[in-house]
Amino acid sequence: MAELKYVITEQIAVLGESPRGWTKELNKVSWNDYPAKYDIREWSPDHQRMGKGVTLSNEEFEALRKVMLGEELTITDGDDVDEDEIL
């Protein structure tokens, strides 16, 4: 199996910490030399190990931000999305 390469290009926020010292973080991460994307996951204190997480493109992150702020969300093709149907 190929080695996973990653670089945390921007540390944005620590969202929480577990009793064992791992932190759930919002970062921008470049995976396998691709452009950095927004990433939410748990990291060990030395950032050498990680848990499962979710990676979001700039567009997906912006859509999530809008939903969390209660703003109207529209899909790029022009169709409005009802947030109540998503949640």
MDAnalysis code that builds the backbone (N, CA, C; Angstrom):
import MDAnalysis as mda
import numpy as np

u = mda.Universe.empty(261, n_residues=87, atom_resindex=np.repeat(np.arange(87), 3), trajectory=True)
u.add_TopologyAttr("name", ["N", "CA", "C"] * 87)
u.add_TopologyAttr("resid", np.arange(1, 88))
u.add_TopologyAttr("resname", ["MET", "ALA", "GLU", "LEU", "LYS", "TYR", "VAL", "ILE", "THR", "GLU", "GLN", "ILE", "ALA", "VAL", "LEU", "GLY", "GLU", "SER", "PRO", "ARG", "GLY", "TRP", "THR", "LYS", "GLU", "LEU", "ASN", "LYS", "VAL", "SER", "TRP", "ASN", "ASP", "TYR", "PRO", "ALA", "LYS", "TYR", "ASP", "ILE", "ARG", "GLU", "TRP", "SER", "PRO", "ASP", "HIS", "GLN", "ARG", "MET", "GLY", "LYS", "GLY", "VAL", "THR", "LEU", "SER", "ASN", "GLU", "GLU", "PHE", "GLU", "ALA", "LEU", "ARG", "LYS", "VAL", "MET", "LEU", "GLY", "GLU", "GLU", "LEU", "THR", "ILE", "THR", "ASP", "GLY", "ASP", "ASP", "VAL", "ASP", "GLU", "ASP", "GLU", "ILE", "LEU"])
u.atoms.positions = np.array([
    [0.843, -1.174, 0.000],
    [0.000, 0.000, 0.000],
    [0.889, 1.238, 0.000],
    [0.516, 2.221, -0.790],
    [1.298, 3.454, -0.900],
    [1.236, 4.244, 0.407],
    [2.326, 4.920, 0.701],
    [2.387, 5.743, 1.906],
    [1.531, 6.989, 1.732],
    [0.792, 7.329, 2.769],
    [-0.050, 8.523, 2.767],
    [0.821, 9.726, 3.106],
    [0.815, 10.719, 2.225],
    [1.560, 11.949, 2.470],
    [0.576, 13.055, 2.800],
    [0.916, 13.846, 3.804],
    [0.058, 14.968, 4.160],
    [0.898, 16.095, 4.739],
    [0.414, 17.309, 4.514],
    [1.030, 18.499, 5.089],
    [-0.102, 19.390, 5.577],
    [-0.074, 19.731, 6.861],
    [-1.036, 20.697, 7.388],
    [-0.526, 22.074, 6.979],
    [-1.214, 22.697, 6.029],
    [-0.755, 23.986, 5.503],
    [-1.263, 25.167, 6.320],
    [-2.382, 24.960, 7.051],
    [-2.926, 26.030, 7.882],
    [-3.706, 25.413, 9.035],
    [-3.341, 25.761, 10.246],
    [-4.093, 25.328, 11.420],
    [-5.104, 26.423, 11.730],
    [-6.391, 26.083, 11.615],
    [-7.445, 27.084, 11.754],
    [-8.014, 27.109, 13.164],
    [-8.380, 25.938, 13.722],
    [-8.991, 25.935, 15.052],
    [-8.923, 24.553, 15.677],
    [-8.800, 24.525, 16.996],
    [-8.984, 23.303, 17.772],
    [-10.424, 23.329, 18.259],
    [-11.190, 22.307, 17.889],
    [-12.615, 22.255, 18.206],
    [-12.901, 21.551, 19.526],
    [-11.966, 20.731, 19.978],
    [-12.142, 20.014, 21.235],
    [-10.944, 19.136, 21.513],
    [-10.887, 18.603, 22.735],
    [-9.779, 17.730, 23.122],
    [-10.317, 16.549, 23.903],
    [-9.818, 15.367, 23.595],
    [-10.237, 14.158, 24.294],
    [-9.392, 13.977, 25.557],
    [-9.841, 13.132, 26.490],
    [-9.065, 12.884, 27.710],
    [-7.665, 12.326, 27.427],
    [-7.479, 11.655, 26.298],
    [-6.161, 11.087, 25.980],
    [-5.246, 12.081, 25.273],
    [-5.703, 13.329, 25.113],
    [-4.839, 14.374, 24.557],
    [-4.982, 14.615, 23.067],
    [-5.784, 13.802, 22.385],
    [-6.004, 14.034, 20.956],
    [-6.919, 15.246, 20.799],
    [-6.701, 16.005, 19.734],
    [-7.522, 17.188, 19.487],
    [-8.280, 17.049, 18.182],
    [-9.543, 17.476, 18.199],
    [-10.335, 17.552, 16.970],
    [-10.094, 18.937, 16.400],
    [-9.620, 18.995, 15.148],
    [-9.163, 20.247, 14.566],
    [-9.772, 20.522, 13.208],
    [-9.895, 21.810, 12.912],
    [-10.214, 22.278, 11.571],
    [-8.920, 22.834, 11.005],
    [-8.443, 22.223, 9.939],
    [-7.189, 22.625, 9.304],
    [-7.357, 22.655, 7.791],
    [-6.389, 23.228, 7.114],
    [-6.246, 23.041, 5.663],
    [-5.105, 22.042, 5.502],
    [-5.384, 20.945, 4.778],
    [-4.421, 19.864, 4.640],
    [-4.242, 19.515, 3.167],
    [-2.986, 19.372, 2.779],
    [-2.652, 18.876, 1.445],
    [-2.405, 17.375, 1.571],
    [-3.202, 16.577, 0.871],
    [-3.063, 15.122, 0.891],
    [-2.380, 14.671, -0.394],
    [-1.301, 13.923, -0.269],
    [-0.582, 13.348, -1.417],
    [-0.239, 14.388, -2.476],
    [0.238, 15.543, -2.033],
    [0.705, 16.631, -2.907],
    [-0.404, 17.319, -3.708],
    [-1.667, 17.070, -3.377],
    [-2.773, 17.779, -4.024],
    [-2.990, 19.114, -3.309],
    [-3.717, 20.051, -3.939],
    [-3.988, 21.327, -3.265],
    [-4.694, 21.102, -1.929],
    [-4.390, 21.944, -0.962],
    [-4.950, 21.811, 0.380],
    [-6.465, 22.008, 0.362],
    [-7.133, 21.241, 1.219],
    [-8.583, 21.338, 1.398],
    [-8.873, 21.473, 2.885],
    [-10.080, 21.935, 3.195],
    [-10.499, 22.003, 4.588],
    [-10.648, 20.582, 5.114],
    [-10.256, 20.379, 6.365],
    [-10.218, 19.041, 6.922],
    [-10.591, 19.100, 8.399],
    [-11.533, 18.225, 8.810],
    [-11.923, 18.114, 10.212],
    [-11.648, 16.679, 10.637],
    [-10.780, 16.511, 11.649],
    [-10.467, 15.176, 12.169],
    [-9.712, 15.287, 13.480],
    [-9.573, 14.150, 14.171],
    [-8.786, 14.099, 15.396],
    [-7.325, 13.833, 15.055],
    [-6.454, 14.493, 15.820],
    [-5.005, 14.342, 15.648],
    [-4.366, 14.005, 16.987],
    [-3.329, 13.177, 16.928],
    [-2.536, 12.917, 18.126],
    [-1.785, 14.199, 18.487],
    [-1.298, 14.301, 19.725],
    [-0.607, 15.532, 20.126],
    [0.563, 15.928, 19.225],
    [1.261, 14.944, 18.644],
    [2.404, 15.254, 17.774],
    [2.040, 15.327, 16.285],
    [0.760, 15.191, 15.964],
    [0.245, 15.219, 14.583],
    [0.852, 14.127, 13.690],
    [1.348, 13.050, 14.302],
    [1.880, 11.930, 13.527],
    [0.814, 10.875, 13.246],
    [-0.244, 10.857, 14.049],
    [-1.343, 9.918, 13.848],
    [-2.638, 10.702, 13.777],
    [-3.612, 10.140, 13.076],
    [-4.890, 10.827, 12.903],
    [-6.033, 9.842, 12.937],
    [-7.219, 10.356, 13.240],
    [-8.432, 9.564, 13.184],
    [-9.142, 9.792, 11.866],
    [-10.261, 9.122, 11.707],
    [-11.074, 9.343, 10.515],
    [-11.617, 10.760, 10.550],
    [-11.807, 11.320, 9.382],
    [-12.298, 12.679, 9.327],
    [-13.041, 12.944, 8.041],
    [-13.275, 14.203, 7.791],
    [-13.954, 14.626, 6.576],
    [-13.138, 15.746, 5.938],
    [-13.011, 15.668, 4.625],
    [-12.289, 16.678, 3.861],
    [-13.284, 17.375, 2.949],
    [-13.219, 18.715, 2.918],
    [-14.173, 19.519, 2.159],
    [-13.450, 20.438, 1.187],
    [-13.985, 20.538, -0.028],
    [-13.478, 21.529, -0.983],
    [-13.858, 22.916, -0.485],
    [-13.314, 23.941, -1.081],
    [-13.677, 25.320, -0.716],
    [-15.179, 25.532, -0.861],
    [-15.779, 25.002, -1.932],
    [-17.211, 25.166, -2.180],
    [-18.039, 24.442, -1.124],
    [-17.628, 23.225, -0.764],
    [-18.348, 22.465, 0.259],
    [-18.235, 23.147, 1.621],
    [-17.050, 23.670, 1.928],
    [-16.863, 24.375, 3.197],
    [-17.735, 25.627, 3.253],
    [-17.815, 26.354, 2.153],
    [-18.658, 27.556, 2.101],
    [-20.125, 27.192, 2.277],
    [-20.574, 26.091, 1.675],
    [-21.957, 25.640, 1.835],
    [-22.226, 25.263, 3.289],
    [-21.307, 24.571, 3.929],
    [-21.455, 24.210, 5.336],
    [-21.518, 25.461, 6.206],
    [-20.659, 26.419, 5.937],
    [-20.647, 27.673, 6.694],
    [-22.004, 28.371, 6.589],
    [-22.548, 28.438, 5.369],
    [-23.839, 29.090, 5.160],
    [-24.955, 28.375, 5.911],
    [-24.987, 27.061, 5.861],
    [-26.011, 26.292, 6.559],
    [-25.915, 26.545, 8.058],
    [-24.712, 26.561, 8.595],
    [-24.529, 26.765, 10.037],
    [-24.934, 28.172, 10.466],
    [-24.792, 29.139, 9.584],
    [-25.176, 30.510, 9.901],
    [-26.635, 30.805, 9.559],
    [-27.341, 29.810, 8.994],
    [-28.746, 29.988, 8.659],
    [-28.964, 30.787, 7.382],
    [-27.932, 30.899, 6.570],
    [-28.055, 31.631, 5.311],
    [-28.669, 30.731, 4.245],
    [-29.253, 31.355, 3.223],
    [-29.830, 30.589, 2.123],
    [-28.725, 29.902, 1.344],
    [-28.948, 28.650, 1.036],
    [-27.976, 27.848, 0.315],
    [-28.510, 27.563, -1.079],
    [-27.729, 27.843, -2.100],
    [-28.122, 27.529, -3.473],
    [-27.049, 26.672, -4.109],
    [-27.502, 25.725, -4.912],
    [-26.599, 24.866, -5.654],
    [-26.129, 25.636, -6.885],
    [-24.943, 25.316, -7.382],
    [-24.350, 26.075, -8.483],
    [-25.189, 26.078, -9.753],
    [-26.091, 25.094, -9.922],
    [-26.910, 25.100, -11.136],
    [-28.132, 25.998, -10.983],
    [-28.267, 26.664, -9.818],
    [-29.347, 27.618, -9.636],
    [-30.527, 27.099, -8.850],
    [-30.600, 25.796, -8.571],
    [-31.715, 25.245, -7.805],
    [-31.532, 25.570, -6.331],
    [-32.579, 26.134, -5.701],
    [-32.522, 26.399, -4.266],
    [-32.618, 25.090, -3.508],
    [-31.943, 25.044, -2.363],
    [-31.968, 23.882, -1.508],
    [-32.664, 24.271, -0.216],
    [-33.620, 23.441, 0.213],
    [-34.313, 23.653, 1.482],
    [-33.490, 22.975, 2.570],
    [-32.906, 23.779, 3.493],
    [-32.045, 23.234, 4.528],
    [-32.782, 22.228, 5.389],
    [-34.105, 22.406, 5.582],
    [-34.882, 21.455, 6.392],
    [-34.873, 20.070, 5.770],
    [-34.790, 19.977, 4.453],
    [-34.746, 18.676, 3.794],
    [-33.387, 18.029, 3.960],
    [-32.328, 18.834, 4.113],
    [-30.971, 18.298, 4.292],
    [-30.813, 17.748, 5.700],
    [-31.287, 18.519, 6.672],
    [-31.088, 18.155, 8.085],
    [-32.149, 17.255, 8.523],
])
